[in-house]
Amino acid sequence: MTTELTLLAWTLVLALVQIMLVANLRTAETGIQYNASARDGEAPPPRPVTARLQRAQANLFETLPLFAAAVIIAHVSGNEGDLTLWGCWMYLLARIVYVPLYAAGIPFVRSLVWLVSLVGLVMVLAAVLTG
């Protein structure tokens, strides 16, 4: 397996970690009875950190399909190289750093880190389109 596909797999692990983190925090807030129920009643609003982590998770899910598709297309088309390698590393590392920055409510730096992840995605896509 190529490094790019391995980095994509680790990005999926990150997505699972984010899902479980939010689920655990939400269960702690609403209680296991509510979580196991049909959730017909109104849940209390999430606490600030939980809400931030929900938004960070949603943010990852906005670009993850694009990243996954670009990595897979690069692999299948044989267009993997330095651009895809560095782009994948940038995307994954920036997405990892993004989570605690968002949870802590740190503005501007968080947005800059998001931009780094987007540049990584664009690098992979550029390799596909110019390959």
ABEGO torsion letter per residue (X at the ends): XBAAAAAAAAAAAAAAAAAAAAAAAAAAAAEAAAAABAGABBBBBBBAAAAAAAAAAAAAAAAAAAAAAAAAAAAAAGABBAAAAAAAAAAAAAAAAAAAAAAAGBBGAAAAAAAAAAAAAAAAAAAAAAX
